Amino acid sequence: MNKKGQTRMPMSFGGLVQYYSEYKSKIKISPKMVVVSGIVLVAIVLVLRALF
């Protein structure tokens, strides 16, 4: 406590950070393509393990 009996709050931003929600990415991949490419990758790995 300081001289007047009041507590001092810490100086901080409290997690307030500005992020841009309108960010435009140069690479656009649909969620379907991510799922399909994952399935294809798993299939390729399984086939290669079965052959070698």
CHARMM internal coordinates of N, CA and C (Angstrom, degrees):
IC EDIT
DIST 1 N 1 CA 1.4410
DIST 1 CA 1 C 1.5271
ANGL 1 N 1 CA 1 C 109.39
DIST 1 C 2 N 1.2872
ANGL 1 CA 1 C 2 N 114.98
DIHE 1 N 1 CA 1 C 2 N 146.23
DIST 2 N 2 CA 1.4550
ANGL 1 C 2 N 2 CA 118.73
DIHE 1 CA 1 C 2 N 2 CA 177.95
DIST 2 CA 2 C 1.5293
ANGL 2 N 2 CA 2 C 110.35
DIHE 1 C 2 N 2 CA 2 C -89.20
DIST 2 C 3 N 1.2829
ANGL 2 CA 2 C 3 N 118.42
DIHE 2 N 2 CA 2 C 3 N -170.49
DIST 3 N 3 CA 1.4637
ANGL 2 C 3 N 3 CA 123.25
DIHE 2 CA 2 C 3 N 3 CA -172.77
DIST 3 CA 3 C 1.5287
ANGL 3 N 3 CA 3 C 113.54
DIHE 2 C 3 N 3 CA 3 C -63.12
DIST 3 C 4 N 1.3302
ANGL 3 CA 3 C 4 N 117.85
DIHE 3 N 3 CA 3 C 4 N -30.98
DIST 4 N 4 CA 1.4651
ANGL 3 C 4 N 4 CA 120.67
DIHE 3 CA 3 C 4 N 4 CA -175.46
DIST 4 CA 4 C 1.5264
ANGL 4 N 4 CA 4 C 112.26
DIHE 3 C 4 N 4 CA 4 C -91.68
DIST 4 C 5 N 1.3361
ANGL 4 CA 4 C 5 N 118.52
DIHE 4 N 4 CA 4 C 5 N 3.14
DIST 5 N 5 CA 1.4530
ANGL 4 C 5 N 5 CA 121.16
DIHE 4 CA 4 C 5 N 5 CA 179.38
DIST 5 CA 5 C 1.5232
ANGL 5 N 5 CA 5 C 113.30
DIHE 4 C 5 N 5 CA 5 C 83.52
DIST 5 C 6 N 1.3041
ANGL 5 CA 5 C 6 N 117.36
DIHE 5 N 5 CA 5 C 6 N 12.07
DIST 6 N 6 CA 1.4611
ANGL 5 C 6 N 6 CA 120.71
DIHE 5 CA 5 C 6 N 6 CA 179.48
DIST 6 CA 6 C 1.5249
ANGL 6 N 6 CA 6 C 109.09
DIHE 5 C 6 N 6 CA 6 C -102.47
DIST 6 C 7 N 1.3215
ANGL 6 CA 6 C 7 N 116.15
DIHE 6 N 6 CA 6 C 7 N 145.34
DIST 7 N 7 CA 1.4608
ANGL 6 C 7 N 7 CA 120.03
DIHE 6 CA 6 C 7 N 7 CA 176.04
DIST 7 CA 7 C 1.5144
ANGL 7 N 7 CA 7 C 109.11
DIHE 6 C 7 N 7 CA 7 C -89.85
DIST 7 C 8 N 1.2956
ANGL 7 CA 7 C 8 N 116.21
DIHE 7 N 7 CA 7 C 8 N 150.11
DIST 8 N 8 CA 1.4680
ANGL 7 C 8 N 8 CA 120.97
DIHE 7 CA 7 C 8 N 8 CA 179.68
DIST 8 CA 8 C 1.5210
ANGL 8 N 8 CA 8 C 108.65
DIHE 7 C 8 N 8 CA 8 C -103.16
DIST 8 C 9 N 1.2922
ANGL 8 CA 8 C 9 N 115.36
DIHE 8 N 8 CA 8 C 9 N 133.30
DIST 9 N 9 CA 1.4601
ANGL 8 C 9 N 9 CA 121.16
DIHE 8 CA 8 C 9 N 9 CA 177.99
DIST 9 CA 9 C 1.5250
ANGL 9 N 9 CA 9 C 108.75
DIHE 8 C 9 N 9 CA 9 C -82.52
DIST 9 C 10 N 1.3304
ANGL 9 CA 9 C 10 N 116.79
DIHE 9 N 9 CA 9 C 10 N 145.18
DIST 10 N 10 CA 1.4636
ANGL 9 C 10 N 10 CA 118.59
DIHE 9 CA 9 C 10 N 10 CA 178.52
DIST 10 CA 10 C 1.5307
ANGL 10 N 10 CA 10 C 111.10
DIHE 9 C 10 N 10 CA 10 C -67.81
DIST 10 C 11 N 1.3099
ANGL 10 CA 10 C 11 N 115.96
DIHE 10 N 10 CA 10 C 11 N 146.61
DIST 11 N 11 CA 1.4552
ANGL 10 C 11 N 11 CA 121.20
DIHE 10 CA 10 C 11 N 11 CA 179.26
DIST 11 CA 11 C 1.5283
ANGL 11 N 11 CA 11 C 108.19
DIHE 10 C 11 N 11 CA 11 C -84.24
DIST 11 C 12 N 1.3060
ANGL 11 CA 11 C 12 N 117.31
DIHE 11 N 11 CA 11 C 12 N 114.88
DIST 12 N 12 CA 1.4595
ANGL 11 C 12 N 12 CA 120.93
DIHE 11 CA 11 C 12 N 12 CA 177.50
DIST 12 CA 12 C 1.5190
ANGL 12 N 12 CA 12 C 108.93
DIHE 11 C 12 N 12 CA 12 C -157.74
DIST 12 C 13 N 1.3073
ANGL 12 CA 12 C 13 N 114.97
DIHE 12 N 12 CA 12 C 13 N 170.23
DIST 13 N 13 CA 1.4588
ANGL 12 C 13 N 13 CA 120.60
DIHE 12 CA 12 C 13 N 13 CA 178.61
DIST 13 CA 13 C 1.5230
ANGL 13 N 13 CA 13 C 111.01
DIHE 12 C 13 N 13 CA 13 C -91.02
DIST 13 C 14 N 1.3041
ANGL 13 CA 13 C 14 N 118.97
DIHE 13 N 13 CA 13 C 14 N -10.07
DIST 14 N 14 CA 1.4577
ANGL 13 C 14 N 14 CA 122.14
DIHE 13 CA 13 C 14 N 14 CA 176.77
DIST 14 CA 14 C 1.5126
ANGL 14 N 14 CA 14 C 113.62
DIHE 13 C 14 N 14 CA 14 C 65.25
DIST 14 C 15 N 1.3128
ANGL 14 CA 14 C 15 N 118.35
DIHE 14 N 14 CA 14 C 15 N 29.95
DIST 15 N 15 CA 1.4578
ANGL 14 C 15 N 15 CA 121.17
DIHE 14 CA 14 C 15 N 15 CA 178.79
DIST 15 CA 15 C 1.5127
ANGL 15 N 15 CA 15 C 114.06
DIHE 14 C 15 N 15 CA 15 C 79.07
DIST 15 C 16 N 1.3071
ANGL 15 CA 15 C 16 N 117.71
DIHE 15 N 15 CA 15 C 16 N 10.64
DIST 16 N 16 CA 1.4615
ANGL 15 C 16 N 16 CA 120.39
DIHE 15 CA 15 C 16 N 16 CA -179.66
DIST 16 CA 16 C 1.5192
ANGL 16 N 16 CA 16 C 109.46
DIHE 15 C 16 N 16 CA 16 C -85.71
DIST 16 C 17 N 1.3155
ANGL 16 CA 16 C 17 N 115.24
DIHE 16 N 16 CA 16 C 17 N 99.59
DIST 17 N 17 CA 1.4534
ANGL 16 C 17 N 17 CA 121.76
DIHE 16 CA 16 C 17 N 17 CA 179.34
DIST 17 CA 17 C 1.5169
ANGL 17 N 17 CA 17 C 107.18
DIHE 16 C 17 N 17 CA 17 C -126.07
DIST 17 C 18 N 1.2975
ANGL 17 CA 17 C 18 N 116.57
DIHE 17 N 17 CA 17 C 18 N 136.19
DIST 18 N 18 CA 1.4573
ANGL 17 C 18 N 18 CA 120.05
DIHE 17 CA 17 C 18 N 18 CA -177.93
DIST 18 CA 18 C 1.5313
ANGL 18 N 18 CA 18 C 109.60
DIHE 17 C 18 N 18 CA 18 C -90.23
DIST 18 C 19 N 1.3151
ANGL 18 CA 18 C 19 N 115.21
DIHE 18 N 18 CA 18 C 19 N 121.98
DIST 19 N 19 CA 1.4595
ANGL 18 C 19 N 19 CA 121.81
DIHE 18 CA 18 C 19 N 19 CA 174.80
DIST 19 CA 19 C 1.5167
ANGL 19 N 19 CA 19 C 107.93
DIHE 18 C 19 N 19 CA 19 C -112.97
DIST 19 C 20 N 1.2963
ANGL 19 CA 19 C 20 N 116.17
DIHE 19 N 19 CA 19 C 20 N 147.58
DIST 20 N 20 CA 1.4572
ANGL 19 C 20 N 20 CA 120.15
DIHE 19 CA 19 C 20 N 20 CA -179.69
DIST 20 CA 20 C 1.5201
ANGL 20 N 20 CA 20 C 109.12
DIHE 19 C 20 N 20 CA 20 C -87.13
DIST 20 C 21 N 1.3148
ANGL 20 CA 20 C 21 N 117.25
DIHE 20 N 20 CA 20 C 21 N 112.70
DIST 21 N 21 CA 1.4624
ANGL 20 C 21 N 21 CA 121.29
DIHE 20 CA 20 C 21 N 21 CA -178.92
DIST 21 CA 21 C 1.5246
ANGL 21 N 21 CA 21 C 110.86
DIHE 20 C 21 N 21 CA 21 C -79.86
DIST 21 C 22 N 1.2877
ANGL 21 CA 21 C 22 N 118.60
DIHE 21 N 21 CA 21 C 22 N -13.03
DIST 22 N 22 CA 1.4566
ANGL 21 C 22 N 22 CA 122.30
DIHE 21 CA 21 C 22 N 22 CA -178.95
DIST 22 CA 22 C 1.5249
ANGL 22 N 22 CA 22 C 111.27
DIHE 21 C 22 N 22 CA 22 C -99.92
DIST 22 C 23 N 1.3226
ANGL 22 CA 22 C 23 N 117.37
DIHE 22 N 22 CA 22 C 23 N 33.25
DIST 23 N 23 CA 1.4541
ANGL 22 C 23 N 23 CA 121.38
DIHE 22 CA 22 C 23 N 23 CA -178.81
DIST 23 CA 23 C 1.5163
ANGL 23 N 23 CA 23 C 109.86
DIHE 22 C 23 N 23 CA 23 C -70.17
DIST 23 C 24 N 1.3174
ANGL 23 CA 23 C 24 N 117.03
DIHE 23 N 23 CA 23 C 24 N 129.56
DIST 24 N 24 CA 1.4620
ANGL 23 C 24 N 24 CA 122.65
DIHE 23 CA 23 C 24 N 24 CA 179.62
DIST 24 CA 24 C 1.5221
ANGL 24 N 24 CA 24 C 108.97
DIHE 23 C 24 N 24 CA 24 C -105.25
DIST 24 C 25 N 1.3213
ANGL 24 CA 24 C 25 N 116.93
DIHE 24 N 24 CA 24 C 25 N 116.87
DIST 25 N 25 CA 1.4530
ANGL 24 C 25 N 25 CA 121.57
DIHE 24 CA 24 C 25 N 25 CA 179.58
DIST 25 CA 25 C 1.5267
ANGL 25 N 25 CA 25 C 109.47
DIHE 24 C 25 N 25 CA 25 C -86.33
DIST 25 C 26 N 1.3102
ANGL 25 CA 25 C 26 N 116.02
DIHE 25 N 25 CA 25 C 26 N 147.82
DIST 26 N 26 CA 1.4606
ANGL 25 C 26 N 26 CA 119.97
DIHE 25 CA 25 C 26 N 26 CA 178.34
DIST 26 CA 26 C 1.5233
ANGL 26 N 26 CA 26 C 111.13
DIHE 25 C 26 N 26 CA 26 C -79.30
DIST 26 C 27 N 1.3269
ANGL 26 CA 26 C 27 N 116.73
DIHE 26 N 26 CA 26 C 27 N -25.46
DIST 27 N 27 CA 1.4608
ANGL 26 C 27 N 27 CA 121.65
DIHE 26 CA 26 C 27 N 27 CA 178.83
DIST 27 CA 27 C 1.5251
ANGL 27 N 27 CA 27 C 107.89
DIHE 26 C 27 N 27 CA 27 C -107.33
DIST 27 C 28 N 1.3240
ANGL 27 CA 27 C 28 N 116.45
DIHE 27 N 27 CA 27 C 28 N 122.41
DIST 28 N 28 CA 1.4537
ANGL 27 C 28 N 28 CA 121.04
DIHE 27 CA 27 C 28 N 28 CA 179.76
DIST 28 CA 28 C 1.5154
ANGL 28 N 28 CA 28 C 109.10
DIHE 27 C 28 N 28 CA 28 C -118.31
DIST 28 C 29 N 1.3398
ANGL 28 CA 28 C 29 N 116.46
DIHE 28 N 28 CA 28 C 29 N 120.31
DIST 29 N 29 CA 1.4586
ANGL 28 C 29 N 29 CA 122.52
DIHE 28 CA 28 C 29 N 29 CA 179.47
DIST 29 CA 29 C 1.5228
ANGL 29 N 29 CA 29 C 107.17
DIHE 28 C 29 N 29 CA 29 C -124.12
DIST 29 C 30 N 1.3092
ANGL 29 CA 29 C 30 N 115.89
DIHE 29 N 29 CA 29 C 30 N 128.34
DIST 30 N 30 CA 1.4561
ANGL 29 C 30 N 30 CA 119.21
DIHE 29 CA 29 C 30 N 30 CA 179.76
DIST 30 CA 30 C 1.5315
ANGL 30 N 30 CA 30 C 109.66
DIHE 29 C 30 N 30 CA 30 C -76.77
DIST 30 C 31 N 1.3147
ANGL 30 CA 30 C 31 N 117.06
DIHE 30 N 30 CA 30 C 31 N 154.81
DIST 31 N 31 CA 1.4701
ANGL 30 C 31 N 31 CA 119.87
DIHE 30 CA 30 C 31 N 31 CA 178.35
DIST 31 CA 31 C 1.5264
ANGL 31 N 31 CA 31 C 112.90
DIHE 30 C 31 N 31 CA 31 C -60.59
DIST 31 C 32 N 1.3262
ANGL 31 CA 31 C 32 N 117.00
DIHE 31 N 31 CA 31 C 32 N -31.64
DIST 32 N 32 CA 1.4721
ANGL 31 C 32 N 32 CA 120.00
DIHE 31 CA 31 C 32 N 32 CA 178.51
DIST 32 CA 32 C 1.5216
ANGL 32 N 32 CA 32 C 110.78
DIHE 31 C 32 N 32 CA 32 C -64.60
DIST 32 C 33 N 1.3202
ANGL 32 CA 32 C 33 N 116.54
DIHE 32 N 32 CA 32 C 33 N -39.64
DIST 33 N 33 CA 1.4656
ANGL 32 C 33 N 33 CA 119.72
DIHE 32 CA 32 C 33 N 33 CA 179.27
DIST 33 CA 33 C 1.5278
ANGL 33 N 33 CA 33 C 111.50
DIHE 32 C 33 N 33 CA 33 C -65.79
DIST 33 C 34 N 1.3154
ANGL 33 CA 33 C 34 N 117.69
DIHE 33 N 33 CA 33 C 34 N -35.60
DIST 34 N 34 CA 1.4636
ANGL 33 C 34 N 34 CA 121.03
DIHE 33 CA 33 C 34 N 34 CA 178.46
DIST 34 CA 34 C 1.5235
ANGL 34 N 34 CA 34 C 109.65
DIHE 33 C 34 N 34 CA 34 C -65.02
DIST 34 C 35 N 1.3303
ANGL 34 CA 34 C 35 N 117.25
DIHE 34 N 34 CA 34 C 35 N -44.57
DIST 35 N 35 CA 1.4669
ANGL 34 C 35 N 35 CA 120.96
DIHE 34 CA 34 C 35 N 35 CA -179.88
DIST 35 CA 35 C 1.5220
ANGL 35 N 35 CA 35 C 110.56
DIHE 34 C 35 N 35 CA 35 C -66.01
DIST 35 C 36 N 1.3204
ANGL 35 CA 35 C 36 N 117.28
DIHE 35 N 35 CA 35 C 36 N -45.27
DIST 36 N 36 CA 1.4623
ANGL 35 C 36 N 36 CA 121.09
DIHE 35 CA 35 C 36 N 36 CA -178.89
DIST 36 CA 36 C 1.5250
ANGL 36 N 36 CA 36 C 110.98
DIHE 35 C 36 N 36 CA 36 C -64.37
DIST 36 C 37 N 1.3281
ANGL 36 CA 36 C 37 N 117.68
DIHE 36 N 36 CA 36 C 37 N -42.37
DIST 37 N 37 CA 1.4608
ANGL 36 C 37 N 37 CA 119.68
DIHE 36 CA 36 C 37 N 37 CA 179.77
DIST 37 CA 37 C 1.5269
ANGL 37 N 37 CA 37 C 110.84
DIHE 36 C 37 N 37 CA 37 C -66.91
DIST 37 C 38 N 1.3195
ANGL 37 CA 37 C 38 N 118.14
DIHE 37 N 37 CA 37 C 38 N -33.39
DIST 38 N 38 CA 1.4635
ANGL 37 C 38 N 38 CA 120.93
DIHE 37 CA 37 C 38 N 38 CA 175.44
DIST 38 CA 38 C 1.5128
ANGL 38 N 38 CA 38 C 111.93
DIHE 37 C 38 N 38 CA 38 C -65.19
DIST 38 C 39 N 1.3255
ANGL 38 CA 38 C 39 N 116.39
DIHE 38 N 38 CA 38 C 39 N -43.48
DIST 39 N 39 CA 1.4671
ANGL 38 C 39 N 39 CA 120.63
DIHE 38 CA 38 C 39 N 39 CA 178.52
DIST 39 CA 39 C 1.5203
ANGL 39 N 39 CA 39 C 110.70
DIHE 38 C 39 N 39 CA 39 C -64.89
DIST 39 C 40 N 1.3233
ANGL 39 CA 39 C 40 N 117.09
DIHE 39 N 39 CA 39 C 40 N -41.97
DIST 40 N 40 CA 1.4712
ANGL 39 C 40 N 40 CA 120.82
DIHE 39 CA 39 C 40 N 40 CA 178.78
DIST 40 CA 40 C 1.5249
ANGL 40 N 40 CA 40 C 110.13
DIHE 39 C 40 N 40 CA 40 C -63.96
DIST 40 C 41 N 1.2987
ANGL 40 CA 40 C 41 N 117.93
DIHE 40 N 40 CA 40 C 41 N -41.20
DIST 41 N 41 CA 1.4606
ANGL 40 C 41 N 41 CA 121.38
DIHE 40 CA 40 C 41 N 41 CA 179.36
DIST 41 CA 41 C 1.5312
ANGL 41 N 41 CA 41 C 111.09
DIHE 40 C 41 N 41 CA 41 C -63.80
DIST 41 C 42 N 1.3177
ANGL 41 CA 41 C 42 N 117.24
DIHE 41 N 41 CA 41 C 42 N -42.53
DIST 42 N 42 CA 1.4656
ANGL 41 C 42 N 42 CA 120.75
DIHE 41 CA 41 C 42 N 42 CA 177.24
DIST 42 CA 42 C 1.5223
ANGL 42 N 42 CA 42 C 110.17
DIHE 41 C 42 N 42 CA 42 C -63.09
DIST 42 C 43 N 1.3177
ANGL 42 CA 42 C 43 N 117.79
DIHE 42 N 42 CA 42 C 43 N -41.84
DIST 43 N 43 CA 1.4592
ANGL 42 C 43 N 43 CA 121.64
DIHE 42 CA 42 C 43 N 43 CA 179.62
DIST 43 CA 43 C 1.5257
ANGL 43 N 43 CA 43 C 110.83
DIHE 42 C 43 N 43 CA 43 C -63.37
DIST 43 C 44 N 1.3128
ANGL 43 CA 43 C 44 N 117.74
DIHE 43 N 43 CA 43 C 44 N -41.95
DIST 44 N 44 CA 1.4690
ANGL 43 C 44 N 44 CA 121.09
DIHE 43 CA 43 C 44 N 44 CA 179.22
DIST 44 CA 44 C 1.5248
ANGL 44 N 44 CA 44 C 110.27
DIHE 43 C 44 N 44 CA 44 C -64.20
DIST 44 C 45 N 1.3204
ANGL 44 CA 44 C 45 N 117.42
DIHE 44 N 44 CA 44 C 45 N -42.64
DIST 45 N 45 CA 1.4696
ANGL 44 C 45 N 45 CA 120.45
DIHE 44 CA 44 C 45 N 45 CA 179.75
DIST 45 CA 45 C 1.5230
ANGL 45 N 45 CA 45 C 110.38
DIHE 44 C 45 N 45 CA 45 C -64.49
DIST 45 C 46 N 1.3218
ANGL 45 CA 45 C 46 N 117.75
DIHE 45 N 45 CA 45 C 46 N -42.24
DIST 46 N 46 CA 1.4678
ANGL 45 C 46 N 46 CA 120.49
DIHE 45 CA 45 C 46 N 46 CA 179.47
DIST 46 CA 46 C 1.5229
ANGL 46 N 46 CA 46 C 111.48
DIHE 45 C 46 N 46 CA 46 C -64.46
DIST 46 C 47 N 1.3158
ANGL 46 CA 46 C 47 N 117.35
DIHE 46 N 46 CA 46 C 47 N -40.68
DIST 47 N 47 CA 1.4708
ANGL 46 C 47 N 47 CA 120.61
DIHE 46 CA 46 C 47 N 47 CA 178.49
DIST 47 CA 47 C 1.5139
ANGL 47 N 47 CA 47 C 110.42
DIHE 46 C 47 N 47 CA 47 C -65.72
DIST 47 C 48 N 1.3048
ANGL 47 CA 47 C 48 N 118.38
DIHE 47 N 47 CA 47 C 48 N -43.92
DIST 48 N 48 CA 1.4701
ANGL 47 C 48 N 48 CA 121.20
DIHE 47 CA 47 C 48 N 48 CA 179.46
DIST 48 CA 48 C 1.5239
ANGL 48 N 48 CA 48 C 111.91
DIHE 47 C 48 N 48 CA 48 C -64.97
DIST 48 C 49 N 1.3249
ANGL 48 CA 48 C 49 N 117.61
DIHE 48 N 48 CA 48 C 49 N -37.60
DIST 49 N 49 CA 1.4756
ANGL 48 C 49 N 49 CA 119.98
DIHE 48 CA 48 C 49 N 49 CA 177.22
DIST 49 CA 49 C 1.5102
ANGL 49 N 49 CA 49 C 111.23
DIHE 48 C 49 N 49 CA 49 C -67.49
DIST 49 C 50 N 1.3426
ANGL 49 CA 49 C 50 N 117.13
DIHE 49 N 49 CA 49 C 50 N -34.28
DIST 50 N 50 CA 1.4636
ANGL 49 C 50 N 50 CA 120.01
DIHE 49 CA 49 C 50 N 50 CA -179.96
DIST 50 CA 50 C 1.5207
ANGL 50 N 50 CA 50 C 111.08
DIHE 49 C 50 N 50 CA 50 C -72.18
DIST 50 C 51 N 1.3257
ANGL 50 CA 50 C 51 N 117.75
DIHE 50 N 50 CA 50 C 51 N -31.63
DIST 51 N 51 CA 1.4626
ANGL 50 C 51 N 51 CA 120.72
DIHE 50 CA 50 C 51 N 51 CA -177.85
DIST 51 CA 51 C 1.5238
ANGL 51 N 51 CA 51 C 112.83
DIHE 50 C 51 N 51 CA 51 C -83.41
DIST 51 C 52 N 1.2958
ANGL 51 CA 51 C 52 N 118.79
DIHE 51 N 51 CA 51 C 52 N -31.29
DIST 52 N 52 CA 1.4706
ANGL 51 C 52 N 52 CA 121.31
DIHE 51 CA 51 C 52 N 52 CA -175.79
DIST 52 CA 52 C 1.4580
ANGL 52 N 52 CA 52 C 110.62
DIHE 51 C 52 N 52 CA 52 C -112.25
END
COOR INIT
IC SEED 1 N 1 CA 1 C
IC BUILD
